[in-house]
Each structure stands twice: as C-alpha cells, then as structure tokens.
C-alpha cells in the first residue's frame, strides 16, 4: 500500500494596537513608526523574570509582526513479504519564517532593582530595540526511513528500523543573518558575522537514527507480553529567527546601563537608528548592544530512548503491567550570557576584593579559596553587553517506573489505574520566560556546566491516576429495573458513569536572590541564595501553614551571599504544592431515529473543590532584606468546582 500526503499552512501575527489616549513625547522611550506608547517598567527580579513586579506589560509593545509558512510532502510504502512487514518512505518540508521587530522590549524596558531605586531613578539598565529591519528565514528539511518487522516465531516479533534526517541550514533570503561568533579564547567578537547562512557549519547533514523493538510472549499462551525498545530521535531546529532579530547591524537590542531615565530622555525619545557599536577604536559616544544569538556550530537536539514492559493477564479481563522507560538527551539549546564575567578562585591568604560590576559600596573581602568575581572586573568583551545566546550544550535524563492495572470492558465496567515514580535531571529547563517561572531564566555557572545540573523544573516525582467507565445496570434486562418498560425504561436505561482521578506531586522550584548579587553582569539574574547554617525547622511549610502564615516556605532558611560570590542552593531544591483533581460525568444516550441519537451529559470538574495552588514567589530578597512576597502563593490552578450540562447530537 502506498500513501502520499501533501500539506501547506501559513500562520501570522500582527501587533499594531494604538493606546486609547495618546501619550506625550516626554513619556515615550523610543522614537519611530508605531512607537506610540511607553515601554515597560520592571521593579525587582531580572529583566526576563516572571516574578518581577511589572507596572507596564513587558511583552509585545508596538510594532511587531511575524509569520510562518510550511509546505510538506511525504510518501510511504508498506508491503508484506513472507514473515517480513516492510515499510519505507520519504518526507520533505520547506519552512519560511518572517519577523519584524521583537516581541519583547521593543518599545523599551526599564529595570530597577528595588522600589527605592525607582523612586530615586537609579535603574539597572534600559533595553530597547531601535531600527527594526524585516527578516525572512528559509530552510529545507528532509528525511527517509526503512523498517522491517520480522515475525521470527509465532510468539516473537522483532522490529528493525533506520531513519535519516537532514536540513540545508537556516538562511536569510536577503543575506541579513547576523550572528555572533567567538575567538580562540571563547570571547564573543565585537561585530556580528553577516551572511545568508546562520551557522558556520552544517551539523545536520546526516542524522542517522536506528530503532529496534521486540515483542515476546514467553509462554505462547497469550497471558504474558514482554516488550522492549530502543531508538534515537532528533528534533530539527526550524524556529530560531527570534534569536537573530535583535542583532546589529539590521536589528539591535540597545542597552543603556545604570543611567537615570531623565538623563536618557533629556533630548527626547531614543532615535530609531542602529549606529555602529563601540569598539577598540571608538570607545565613547557609541551604543552598547545586548545581542541574542545562536551557537555558530549548533548541533541538533538528540534523544536516546529505551523502554521495557512486562504485562501479565491475571484473569480474562484483568491485566497487570510493570514498565520502565528512560532517555538521555544532549545538544539541547540552553540560554546563557556568553559575555558574563567568569569567576576566579581567591589565592591570596589575606583575602580578595569581590564585587564585579556592583557599586563600590557593595564590594567586600572574601577569604582564600572562595570562588568570586573580582571587584571592578569587566566583561570578557567590554564592547558588548549582556547576551541571550542559545548554545547547544544542554543535557537531560529521565528514569521512570510504572505499575498499572487495567480492566477490559466486562459487565459494563472498564478501568485503568497506574502509578509512576520518576525523576528528570537537566542543566536548564526553559528557554523563554514562560518556561522557567519556577527557576532562573539562564544558567548561573558558565565554566563548569555540571554545576547547573539538578532536578528539572517540570519534574513530577509521583504521579497516580485512575479512570473508569461504568454502564449503569438500570433498565430493561439489567440487574435493576429489569421489568421496566415504556417511559420508565427510557428514563433509567442507557446511563453511563465516567471518572478521572489525578494525584501528582508538586513541581520543583528554585529560590532566587532577586538581584545580580554575584556581579557577573548577567541581566537575567540567576543568582541563588545560600542555605542558612543556623536555621532549624522545616524549610517547606506547606499549603496548610501557608493558609496560616502566608508563606509556603520559610525565607529564614536562606542567607544572602557575599557580594561578588555565588550561593549554594541547587536547582530544584524545594518542591511546590501537590495536585489533586477528580472529574466525573454522567451521560445518557437517547435514540431518536435509526441513525440519529442524542446524548445528555452532566459533567463535573474538580468535584471535590480541592484547592490546588501554583508554586510560590521565588524571589527571597529585596536588597539586603527578605522580600515580603517570598514564599507567597498568589494563584490557584483552575478550575474551581464546575458543573455543566450538555446536549450532543450524533448522526
């Protein structure tokens, strides 16, 4: 059998909303077409930290538009020859991504470390995106595969397969792909490389992916089933343009550090241009840019997966299954500031002066042996600001075991109950702000990436679920009301009861200092506190104590690191609130005609009305004091108890 598929899709988004009332020019951060509103004002947290207090929304100021267009074609052939079940095929897809401006900070984002600093107009920095230029990226993706499913014995089947994927690298159609590279010492270069191709080398020419699977019935009676498999899978990267629409010379993320807003805007809004950046020949009167970027030698994210399942039929309709699965991923894009100041080890017996880019009033001496940022140190390239670069250095691993009990439909009842114990480890869990609300937005340790390894922010160690479907035994010929007829039978028969119960442990979260305490210049401020050695008691107070004290965890369990040093709290150090949800429904089938039925449904969501909480505020400090919001939970997970009625027509 041969199957051919063709498909085309196009999606786009435009943002050009004007304010209800015009703003005076004195309040506009950045000039240019469509810039009719002030930028964002953030107090506390990092420039991309969801825990910050935001006075004006920081995402998506005017103007912004993007589009994506895909065309795909595939052909699959399947045949059976003796004991071999053969399948093979090819796949092609063209991708076009268009971008204009940025969906963050493009009207300017002003960041203050504290409320007092805002009142005194002492910002950490102002970011803005002047001089936007449209970019259009295109790439071709392709793959082929071959698979042979061999029936070696009546009770033994082996599946062997090989898949190969490839791309021609992402290219900007007008030769405007600007990406930063690094010198032989790993220092980011001052000027971006500009060409059609985004990458220096194509590491996705041939991505061979072997797969093997086995299905075996050890006794040949049909009561046992053993299944095992291994495979390598790749994730082709074709949505990377948003990392490159902030790089000069065609686009730029301008950074003005530690300058009062009134000084910045004394001559009016910032011009909508992208002049040449500072360099060794021009050190003043020039802009400092904070580029995005991609690993110039980007590798394709790859995952090795394996699994083993053993199923045993207990009765004719009841089966018990034990399973284990795992994976190891590598080459995962990881967000980092490639121009952050690297720490050093204090070798002076008398101590060393630490503080990095922090104000001199915060510098202090650290003892010998301490890892620190030297006071007054500058970035590896002082002509480039903080970067937000995706490097293909991430790793992740998963191991999980599951036990499940399944009952097939009999006597009107079917159900499945399962429990999973698992753990996910990685060095960073999110690339964009929505993916790391319970941890830092960037990795803290650049020199030794292994020090960032910890429990992933999406890990759920315990997961229990059960679902059931029960045909209620009411009506003519049933256990109850078997003698019913007429309207009585129509009223009580054909009812079905469904239910789903989910119980899960909470997500891990990482307490943060809330400022760049290390002084390494990382604007996303991934700095963590120290564990307080004098603290005694429970760090996590739980939801019951939160209702009494207003804190899910005790901030006193943490202490502020010395300025210019790093805290010792590890990723995934604490676990958030657990989740309990029970949904149920009753439904009745009402025959109307031969091919026409109506279904009446009563559905209840969270019928226990159990309060499920999101994770707490993770910023522990405000300046040198504890933040009042530390450990506070501001939101519950939807829904509250809801009951709804529905009619469904089936024909």
C-alpha positions in Angstrom: 0.0 0.0 0.0 1.3 3.4 -1.0 0.2 6.7 0.7 1.2 10.1 -0.5 0.5 13.3 1.5 0.8 17.0 0.7 0.2 19.9 3.0 0.5 23.7 3.2 0.0 26.0 6.2 0.5 29.7 6.9 0.2 31.4 10.3 0.9 35.1 11.1 0.5 37.5 14.0 0.4 41.3 13.9 0.5 43.8 16.8 -0.2 47.4 15.9 -2.6 48.4 18.7 -2.7 52.1 19.5 -3.2 53.4 23.0 -6.7 54.7 23.8 -5.3 58.1 24.7 -2.1 59.5 23.1 1.0 59.8 25.3 3.2 62.9 25.2 6.6 62.5 23.6 8.2 63.0 27.0 6.9 59.6 28.1 8.0 57.7 25.0 11.2 55.8 25.4 11.9 55.1 21.7 11.0 57.0 18.6 10.0 55.6 15.2 6.9 54.3 13.3 4.3 52.7 15.6 6.1 53.6 18.8 3.1 55.4 20.4 3.3 54.1 23.9 5.9 54.0 26.7 7.9 50.8 27.3 7.8 48.6 30.3 8.8 49.4 33.9 10.1 46.5 36.0 10.9 46.6 39.6 12.8 43.7 41.2 13.8 40.4 39.7 15.6 40.1 36.4 14.8 41.7 33.0 13.1 38.5 32.0 11.9 37.1 35.3 8.3 36.4 35.7 8.5 37.1 39.4 9.2 40.8 38.9 6.7 43.5 39.7 5.6 44.9 36.3 3.9 48.3 36.1 3.6 48.2 32.3 3.3 44.9 30.4 6.8 43.9 29.2 5.9 41.7 26.3 4.8 42.8 22.9 4.9 46.5 22.6 4.3 48.1 19.2 5.1 47.3 16.5 5.6 43.6 15.9 4.6 41.0 13.3 5.7 37.5 12.4 4.7 34.8 10.0 5.4 31.1 9.4 4.7 29.2 6.2 5.2 25.4 5.7 4.9 23.2 2.7 5.3 19.5 3.2 5.1 16.3 1.2 5.6 12.6 2.1 5.3 9.2 0.5 5.0 6.0 2.5 5.1 2.4 1.1 4.1 -0.7 3.1 4.2 -4.3 2.0 4.2 -7.8 3.4 6.6 -10.4 2.1 6.6 -13.7 3.9 7.3 -13.1 7.6 8.6 -9.6 6.8 6.4 -6.5 7.2 8.3 -3.8 5.3 7.7 0.0 5.4 9.7 2.8 3.9 9.2 6.4 3.0 10.5 9.9 2.4 9.5 13.3 3.7 10.2 16.9 2.7 9.3 20.2 4.2 10.1 23.8 3.4 9.9 26.3 6.2 9.7 30.1 5.9 9.8 32.4 8.9 9.2 36.1 8.7 10.0 38.5 11.5 9.7 42.3 12.0 10.8 43.8 15.3 10.9 41.9 18.6 8.0 40.8 20.8 9.8 41.9 23.9 11.3 45.2 25.0 10.9 46.8 21.5 9.5 50.0 22.9 12.0 49.9 25.8 12.1 48.1 29.1 13.4 50.0 32.1 14.6 47.8 35.1 15.0 48.9 38.7 16.4 46.6 41.4 14.1 48.0 44.1 11.2 50.3 44.6 13.5 52.8 46.4 15.8 52.7 43.3 12.8 53.5 41.1 11.9 56.5 43.3 15.5 57.7 43.1 15.7 57.0 39.3 18.6 54.6 39.7 17.9 51.9 37.1 19.9 48.8 36.4 19.5 49.3 32.7 17.2 50.3 29.9 16.8 47.9 26.9 15.2 49.0 23.6 15.0 47.8 20.0 15.7 50.6 17.6 16.0 50.4 13.9 14.0 47.3 13.2 14.5 45.6 9.8 12.3 42.8 8.3 14.0 39.4 8.2 12.9 36.3 6.2 14.4 32.9 7.0 14.1 29.7 4.9 15.2 26.2 5.2 14.6 22.7 3.7 14.1 19.7 5.8 14.1 16.1 4.6 14.1 12.5 5.9 13.9 8.9 4.7 13.3 5.7 6.7 13.2 2.0 6.3 11.7 -0.5 8.7 11.4 -4.3 8.8 9.0 -6.0 11.2 10.0 -9.7 11.3 7.8 -12.5 12.7 10.6 -14.8 13.8 8.3 -17.1 15.7 4.5 -17.1 16.4 5.3 -15.6 19.8 8.3 -13.4 18.9 8.4 -10.3 16.7 11.4 -8.1 16.1 11.3 -4.6 14.5 14.4 -3.0 13.0 14.4 0.4 11.6 16.7 3.3 10.4 15.7 6.9 9.8 17.9 9.7 8.5 17.0 13.4 8.8 18.8 16.4 7.3 18.5 20.1 6.7 20.3 22.7 4.5 20.7 25.1 7.4 18.5 28.1 8.0 19.3 31.0 5.7 18.1 34.7 5.5 16.9 35.3 1.9 18.5 38.8 1.7 21.8 37.9 3.4 20.8 39.6 6.6 21.6 36.8 9.0 23.6 38.4 11.8 25.1 36.1 14.4 27.9 36.5 16.8 30.9 34.1 16.9 33.8 33.6 19.3 37.6 33.9 19.2 40.0 31.2 20.0 39.7 32.0 23.7 35.9 31.7 23.7 35.4 35.5 23.9 32.5 36.9 21.9 33.5 39.1 19.0 32.5 42.8 18.9 30.9 42.6 15.4 28.3 40.1 14.3 29.1 37.9 11.3 26.6 38.8 8.5 25.8 36.4 5.7 22.9 34.3 4.3 23.7 31.4 6.5 23.1 31.5 10.2 25.7 28.9 11.1 29.4 28.4 10.3 29.0 24.7 9.7 26.0 22.4 8.9 25.9 19.7 11.6 22.5 18.4 10.4 23.5 16.9 7.0 23.1 13.3 8.1 21.3 12.4 11.4 21.1 8.6 11.4 18.6 7.3 13.9 18.5 3.5 14.5 15.4 1.9 16.2 14.9 -1.6 17.4 11.9 -3.2 19.1 10.9 -6.6 20.4 7.5 -8.1 21.4 7.6 -11.6 23.0 5.1 -13.9 24.6 7.3 -16.2 26.8 4.7 -18.9 27.2 2.9 -18.6 23.9 -0.4 -18.7 25.8 -1.3 -15.0 25.3 -1.2 -14.3 29.1 2.3 -12.8 29.1 3.7 -10.0 27.0 7.2 -8.6 27.1 8.0 -5.5 25.0 11.3 -3.7 24.8 12.6 -0.9 22.5 15.4 1.5 21.8 15.6 4.4 19.5 17.4 7.6 18.7 15.4 10.7 17.8 16.3 14.2 16.6 14.4 17.5 16.9 15.1 19.6 13.8 15.5 23.3 14.7 13.4 25.4 12.4 12.1 28.2 14.6 15.2 30.1 15.5 14.6 33.5 13.9 13.6 35.2 17.1 17.2 34.8 18.4 18.5 36.8 15.4 16.1 39.7 15.1 17.9 41.6 17.8 21.4 41.7 16.4 23.1 44.7 14.6 23.5 45.9 12.0 20.0 45.3 10.8 18.3 45.0 14.2 19.7 45.7 17.7 18.9 45.4 21.4 20.3 48.6 22.8 21.4 48.5 26.4 22.0 51.7 28.5 23.3 50.6 31.9 22.9 52.4 35.2 21.8 55.7 33.7 18.8 57.7 35.1 15.8 57.7 32.8 15.6 61.5 32.9 19.2 61.7 31.6 18.5 59.2 28.8 15.4 61.1 27.7 16.6 64.7 28.3 16.8 65.3 24.5 13.6 63.3 23.7 13.0 59.7 22.8 15.9 57.4 21.8 16.5 57.7 18.0 15.2 54.8 15.9 18.6 54.0 14.4 21.3 51.4 14.8 24.7 53.1 14.7 27.9 51.1 14.8 28.6 49.6 18.3 31.6 50.6 20.4 34.9 49.0 19.5 38.6 49.3 20.4 38.9 52.4 18.1 35.7 54.1 19.3 35.1 53.7 23.0 32.8 56.6 23.7 29.7 58.2 22.1 28.7 54.8 20.7 26.0 52.4 21.7 26.3 49.2 23.7 24.2 46.3 22.3 23.0 43.2 24.1 22.7 40.7 21.3 20.8 37.5 21.1 22.3 34.7 19.1 22.8 31.0 18.4 25.6 28.6 18.8 27.5 29.2 15.5 28.2 25.5 15.3 24.7 24.4 16.5 24.0 20.7 16.9 20.6 19.2 16.5 19.0 18.2 19.9 19.1 14.4 20.2 17.4 11.9 22.5 18.2 8.2 23.1 15.1 6.5 24.4 14.7 3.0 25.8 11.9 1.0 27.5 10.9 -2.4 28.9 7.3 -3.5 29.6 6.1 -6.8 31.2 2.4 -7.5 31.1 0.6 -10.4 32.8 -3.0 -11.3 32.3 -4.5 -12.1 35.7 -7.9 -13.0 34.6 -9.7 -12.9 31.2 -10.3 -9.2 31.6 -7.7 -8.0 34.1 -4.0 -7.3 33.4 -1.1 -6.1 35.4 1.8 -4.2 33.8 5.2 -3.2 35.0 7.3 -0.9 32.9 10.5 1.1 32.9 11.4 3.8 30.5 14.3 6.3 30.3 16.0 8.7 28.0 19.2 10.7 27.7 19.1 13.9 25.7 22.0 16.1 24.6 22.7 19.1 22.4 19.7 20.9 24.0 19.6 24.6 23.3 20.4 26.4 26.6 20.1 30.1 27.3 23.2 31.8 28.7 25.0 35.1 28.8 28.1 34.2 26.8 29.6 37.6 27.8 29.2 37.3 31.5 32.3 37.7 33.7 33.9 34.4 34.6 34.7 33.7 38.3 38.1 33.1 39.7 39.4 31.4 42.8 40.9 33.6 45.5 44.5 32.5 46.0 45.6 35.4 48.4 45.9 34.3 52.0 44.8 37.8 53.0 41.6 37.5 51.0 40.4 39.1 47.8 38.2 42.1 47.0 35.0 40.9 45.3 32.1 42.7 43.7 32.3 42.5 39.9 30.2 45.3 38.3 28.4 46.1 41.6 28.7 49.5 43.1 31.9 50.1 45.1 29.9 50.5 48.2 28.9 46.8 48.0 32.5 45.4 47.5 33.8 43.2 50.2 36.7 40.9 51.1 36.3 37.2 50.6 38.6 34.6 52.2 41.1 32.5 50.4 39.6 29.6 48.4 36.4 31.4 47.6 35.1 31.5 44.0 34.3 35.1 43.3 34.0 37.9 40.7 36.9 40.4 41.2 35.7 43.9 42.2 35.6 46.2 39.2 36.0 43.4 36.7 34.7 43.9 33.2 33.0 41.6 30.7 35.3 39.4 28.5 34.4 41.8 25.7 33.6 45.2 27.2 32.2 46.5 23.9 29.3 44.0 24.0 26.6 43.9 26.6 24.8 41.0 28.2 23.9 38.4 25.6 21.0 35.9 25.4 22.6 33.1 23.4 21.2 29.6 22.8 24.2 27.2 23.0 23.7 23.5 22.2 25.3 22.4 25.4 22.2 21.2 27.4 21.7 17.7 28.7 18.8 15.9 30.3 18.0 12.4 31.6 14.8 10.6 32.7 14.2 7.4 34.5 10.7 6.2 35.4 8.9 3.1 36.6 5.2 2.5 36.2 2.8 -0.1 37.6 -0.7 -0.2 36.1 -3.8 -2.4 36.5 -6.2 -2.5 33.5 -9.6 -4.0 33.4 -11.1 -4.5 30.0 -14.8 -4.0 29.4 -16.9 -6.7 31.1 -20.2 -6.4 33.0 -20.3 -2.8 31.9 -17.1 -1.8 33.8 -13.7 -0.8 32.5 -10.9 1.0 34.3 -7.2 1.7 34.4 -5.1 2.6 37.4 -1.5 3.5 37.3 1.3 4.9 39.5 4.6 6.3 38.2 7.8 7.1 40.1 10.2 9.1 38.0 12.9 11.7 38.0 14.1 14.2 35.4 17.5 15.9 35.6 18.9 18.6 33.4 21.0 21.7 33.4 18.3 24.2 32.4 14.6 23.6 31.8 13.3 26.6 29.9 14.5 28.9 27.1 11.8 31.6 27.2 10.1 33.4 30.1 7.1 31.1 30.1 9.3 28.0 30.5 11.1 29.0 33.7 8.7 30.6 36.0 9.9 28.4 38.8 13.6 28.8 38.3 16.2 31.2 36.8 15.9 32.3 33.2 19.6 31.5 32.5 22.3 29.2 33.8 24.5 30.6 36.6 27.7 28.6 36.1 29.2 29.0 32.7 32.7 27.5 33.3 31.5 24.1 34.8 28.1 23.3 33.3 27.8 20.3 35.5 27.2 22.6 38.5 23.9 23.6 36.9 22.6 20.1 36.9 19.6 19.4 39.1 16.0 18.3 39.2 14.2 19.7 36.2 11.6 22.4 36.8 8.9 20.2 35.2 9.8 17.0 37.1 6.9 15.3 38.9 8.3 12.5 41.1 5.0 10.8 41.9 2.0 10.5 39.6 -1.1 8.5 40.3 -4.1 8.3 38.0 -7.2 6.2 37.6 -10.0 6.4 35.1 -13.1 4.3 34.8 -16.2 3.8 32.6 -19.3 2.1 34.0 -22.5 1.3 32.2 -25.1 1.6 35.0 -27.1 -1.6 35.4 -30.6 0.0 35.2 -33.3 -0.6 32.7 -35.0 -3.5 30.9 -32.9 -6.7 31.0 -30.5 -5.2 33.6 -29.8 -6.0 37.2 -32.0 -3.2 38.5 -35.4 -2.3 36.9 -35.3 -5.3 34.6 -39.1 -5.3 34.3 -39.3 -1.6 33.4 -41.0 -0.6 30.2 -42.3 2.5 28.4 -41.2 5.9 29.7 -39.8 4.4 32.9 -37.3 2.3 30.9 -36.4 5.2 28.7 -35.7 7.3 31.8 -33.5 4.9 33.7 -31.7 2.9 30.9 -28.6 3.7 28.9 -26.8 5.7 31.6 -23.0 5.7 31.8 -20.7 7.0 34.6 -17.2 8.1 33.8 -14.5 9.4 36.2 -10.8 10.5 36.2 -8.7 11.0 39.3 -5.2 12.6 39.1 -2.9 13.0 42.0 0.6 14.4 41.4 3.5 15.7 43.4 4.4 19.4 43.0 6.9 20.9 40.6 10.3 21.8 41.9 11.3 25.4 42.3 14.5 27.3 42.9 14.7 30.2 45.3 16.5 33.3 43.8 18.3 36.2 45.3 16.3 38.6 43.1 19.3 40.7 42.1 22.7 40.2 40.4 24.5 39.5 43.7 27.5 37.9 42.0 28.2 41.0 40.0 29.0 38.9 36.9 26.7 41.1 34.7 24.0 38.5 33.9 20.9 40.6 33.5 18.5 37.7 33.9 20.0 37.5 37.4 20.1 33.7 38.1 21.8 34.2 41.4 20.7 31.9 44.2 21.0 32.4 48.0 23.0 30.3 50.5 21.5 27.8 52.9 21.4 29.4 56.3 23.5 27.1 58.5 21.8 28.4 61.7 18.3 27.7 60.5 16.4 24.9 62.3 13.0 23.7 61.3 11.1 22.9 58.1 12.1 24.9 55.0 8.8 24.0 53.2 5.9 24.9 55.4 3.2 23.5 53.0 -0.2 24.8 52.0 -1.7 24.3 55.4 0.9 26.6 57.0 0.6 28.9 54.1 -3.0 29.5 54.9 -1.9 30.5 58.5 1.4 32.3 57.9 1.1 33.5 54.3 4.4 31.7 53.3 4.8 28.3 51.6 8.4 28.2 52.6 10.4 29.9 55.3 12.7 32.7 53.9 14.8 32.4 57.1 16.2 29.1 55.7 18.3 31.2 53.3 21.0 33.8 53.7 22.4 36.4 51.3 25.7 35.5 49.7 28.6 38.0 50.0 28.6 40.5 47.1 30.7 39.1 44.3 30.1 35.4 45.2 27.7 32.7 44.3 25.1 31.0 46.6 25.0 27.2 47.2 21.3 26.4 46.8 20.9 23.9 44.0 18.3 23.7 41.2 15.1 22.0 42.3 15.9 22.5 45.9 12.3 22.8 47.0 9.0 21.2 45.8 5.8 23.1 45.3 2.2 22.1 46.2 0.8 18.8 45.1 -2.2 18.5 42.7 -5.4 16.6 43.3 -8.2 16.6 40.7 -11.3 14.5 40.4 -13.5 14.9 37.3 -16.7 12.9 36.7 -19.6 12.8 34.3 -22.9 11.1 33.7 -24.2 10.6 30.2 -27.4 9.1 28.7 -27.9 8.0 25.2 -31.3 8.8 23.7 -32.2 7.1 20.4 -34.2 9.4 18.1 -34.1 7.6 14.8 -32.1 4.8 13.2 -29.0 6.9 12.6 -29.8 9.8 14.9 -29.1 9.8 18.6 -28.9 12.5 21.3 -26.6 12.4 24.3 -27.4 14.2 27.5 -24.3 14.9 29.7 -23.8 16.2 33.2 -20.1 16.9 33.8 -18.3 17.9 37.0 -14.8 19.3 37.1 -12.8 19.3 40.4 -15.9 17.9 42.1 -14.1 17.8 45.5 -13.5 21.5 45.1 -9.9 20.8 46.2 -7.7 24.0 46.2 -4.7 23.4 44.0 -2.0 26.0 44.3 0.7 27.2 41.9 4.2 27.4 43.1 5.1 30.4 45.4 7.0 33.6 44.7 10.7 32.5 44.4 12.4 35.9 44.9 13.7 35.7 48.5 15.4 39.1 49.0 14.7 42.7 48.3 18.0 44.4 48.6 19.6 43.0 51.7 16.3 42.3 53.5 13.8 39.5 53.0 11.2 40.2 50.3 7.7 40.4 51.8 6.4 38.3 48.9 9.0 35.5 49.4 7.1 32.2 49.6 3.7 33.8 49.0 1.3 31.9 46.6 -0.7 34.3 44.5 -2.6 31.9 42.3 -4.6 28.7 42.4 -4.8 26.3 39.5 -8.1 26.2 37.6 -10.7 25.1 37.8 -12.7 25.6 40.9 -15.6 23.1 41.1 -17.6 23.4 38.0 -20.7 21.5 36.8 -22.0 21.8 33.3 -24.9 20.3 31.3 -24.7 19.5 27.6 -26.7 18.0 24.8 -24.9 16.3 21.9 -26.5 15.3 18.6 -25.0 12.2 16.9 -25.7 11.3 13.3 
